[in-house]
């Protein structure tokens, strides 16, 4: 379920509809059900060993894991470390839609504020402070939507630590981005509109992100140009353009 946005063009929406048709086909042709069952069991096993929380960003991976946690039946709180004033505003719409579907969810937000210095806007220490607060409130044991497909370091971590370690559970670490989009489509889960901001095919949805706008974190695959195209109003309002 794509969350609609005024930022989307008619061409973006038409292209997304084609993607979604392919996603549904992918779900039924790529044996995703065993992945789902394994992920749910991993969450249940991790939860059985002590209290934990799920870190969410309201991007595609965290919505997928949020739904898997709901399927698991485990009483796990969700925590979003939200960076102001540079959060992606449409994360709020994804959040609201998911929580309307699962109103029993225990949910918390930790709000921090971006830092600006001579080098510009950045969130590295800001996010760190937010995660420290999450650790203080909920402990270090956490579940995340990290996937090894996204970086070489994560591939090494998967090989070294497996799906879960003492303090971290990554139930979809072996999933591909196609698996994630297919899962969202099959379960009619809210999808952040950023993934449909495809610029007429100039951007690939698996490289788009929904984290804080601006700064250097995750500045790859033309993200700076993409943000200027779709979020220039926010970049201007927050002094980044």
Secondary structure, 3 states (H helix, E strand, C coil): CECCCCCCCHHHHHHHHHHHHHHHHHHHHCCCHHHHHHHHHHHHHHHHCCCCEEECCCCHHHHHHHHHHHHHCCCCEEEEEEEECCCCCCHHHHHHHHHHHCCCCCEEEEEEECEEECCEEECHHHHHHHHHHHHHHHCCCEECCCCHHHCHHHHHHHHHHCCECCCEECCCCCCCHHHHHHHHHHCCCCECHHHHCCHHHCCCHHHCCCCCCCCCCCCCCCHHHHHHHHCHHHHHHCCCC
